[in-house]
Amino acid sequence: MAKEKCGNCNGTGMADCPMEYGGRCPDNCPACGGKQKVKCQDCKGTGKVDA
């Protein structure tokens, strides 16, 4: 099956942290650990999804 660039992460494999702290996430953020990015759940971090 053909693959195309993931629209959620724009092909990077990383998406914005889903937690909403109203600014930068703290170092103890349970989702990203303060990095602001998490592995994209749409493409599982590959950057590609089925077309």
Secondary structure, DSSP 8 states (H G I E B T S, - for coil): --EEE-TTTTTSSEEE-S---SSS--TT-TTTTTSSEEE-TTTTTSSEEE-
